[in-house]
Amino acid sequence: MSGDQSHSGPPLGSKANPSKYDCLPDLAGDEPYFVIRAHDPLSDSLVELHAYIGAGQSGAAHNKLAEIMALTSARPPRPSDSPKYRETFAISQSMERWRESKNGL
């Protein structure tokens, strides 16, 4: 799904050229968020996986997930006990609690 768009100027989705759907300016002060930066070797694949899932393309999502798993099977980018991953799980839980509090669940 690599939508390689040739254009001059800052890349789409950067601080200098935010996407039309950039959510950072709309974040509530107490809303948890998570950022995947381009320097992460899995960033493009993870964003693509998110897009496939959101678009209901389960076959493409499954294939992309298999590709990600193959990339990390030999050597994960970071040890599984990394404090960064523990924090990621905590952010995920914060997101769920925040959403439930806003939706009155």
C-alpha positions as CSV (number, residue, x, y, z in Angstrom):
1,M,0.0,0.0,0.0
2,S,3.0,2.2,-0.2
3,G,1.6,5.4,-1.5
4,D,4.9,6.9,-2.6
5,Q,4.0,10.4,-3.5
6,S,6.7,12.4,-5.3
7,H,6.5,16.0,-4.1
8,S,8.9,18.6,-2.9
9,G,8.8,20.0,0.6
10,P,8.4,18.3,3.9
11,P,7.0,14.8,4.0
12,L,3.3,14.3,4.6
13,G,2.5,13.6,8.2
14,S,5.5,15.6,9.6
15,K,5.3,18.5,12.0
16,A,6.1,20.8,9.0
17,N,3.5,19.2,6.8
18,P,0.7,17.7,9.0
19,S,-1.8,15.4,7.5
20,K,-5.4,16.6,6.9
21,Y,-6.3,14.2,9.7
22,D,-3.6,15.2,12.2
23,C,-5.1,14.8,15.6
24,L,-2.5,16.4,17.8
25,P,-4.1,19.9,17.8
26,D,-7.5,18.3,18.7
27,L,-6.2,16.3,21.7
28,A,-8.0,17.0,25.0
29,G,-5.6,17.9,27.8
30,D,-6.3,14.6,29.5
31,E,-6.5,12.4,26.4
32,P,-3.7,9.8,26.3
33,Y,-1.9,9.4,23.0
34,F,0.8,7.3,21.4
35,V,3.2,8.3,18.6
36,I,5.0,6.0,16.2
37,R,8.0,7.9,14.7
38,A,9.5,7.2,11.4
39,H,12.9,6.2,13.0
40,D,11.2,3.1,14.4
41,P,12.0,0.3,11.9
42,L,8.4,-1.0,12.1
43,S,6.7,2.3,11.8
44,D,5.6,2.2,8.2
45,S,4.4,-1.4,8.6
46,L,2.5,-0.7,11.8
47,V,0.8,2.4,10.3
48,E,-0.1,0.4,7.2
49,L,-1.6,-2.4,9.4
50,H,-3.7,0.2,11.2
51,A,-5.0,1.5,7.9
52,Y,-5.9,-2.0,6.7
53,I,-7.7,-2.9,9.9
54,G,-9.6,0.4,9.9
55,A,-10.6,0.0,6.2
56,G,-11.9,-3.5,7.0
57,Q,-9.3,-5.2,4.7
58,S,-8.8,-8.2,6.9
59,G,-6.8,-10.3,4.3
60,A,-4.3,-7.4,3.7
61,A,-4.1,-6.8,7.5
62,H,-3.4,-10.5,8.1
63,N,-0.6,-10.4,5.5
64,K,0.9,-7.2,6.9
65,L,0.9,-8.7,10.4
66,A,2.6,-11.8,9.1
67,E,5.2,-9.6,7.4
68,I,5.8,-7.7,10.7
69,M,6.1,-10.9,12.6
70,A,8.7,-12.2,10.1
71,L,10.7,-9.0,10.5
72,T,10.8,-9.4,14.3
73,S,11.1,-13.2,14.6
74,A,14.8,-13.4,14.3
75,R,15.5,-10.4,16.5
76,P,12.9,-8.2,18.1
77,P,13.7,-4.5,17.8
78,R,13.9,-4.3,21.6
79,P,13.8,-6.9,24.4
80,S,10.3,-7.9,25.5
81,D,11.0,-6.7,29.1
82,S,11.9,-3.2,27.9
83,P,10.6,-0.4,30.1
84,K,9.4,1.3,26.9
85,Y,7.0,-1.6,26.1
86,R,5.7,-1.7,29.7
87,E,4.9,2.0,29.3
88,T,3.2,1.2,26.0
89,F,0.9,-1.3,27.7
90,A,0.2,1.3,30.4
91,I,-0.7,3.9,27.8
92,S,-3.0,1.4,26.1
93,Q,-4.8,0.8,29.4
94,S,-5.0,4.6,29.9
95,M,-6.6,5.0,26.5
96,E,-9.3,2.4,27.3
97,R,-10.1,3.9,30.7
98,W,-10.2,7.4,29.2
99,R,-12.5,6.3,26.3
100,E,-14.8,4.5,28.8
101,S,-15.0,7.5,31.1
102,K,-16.0,9.7,28.1
103,N,-18.6,7.3,26.8
104,G,-20.1,6.6,30.2
105,L,-19.4,2.8,30.0
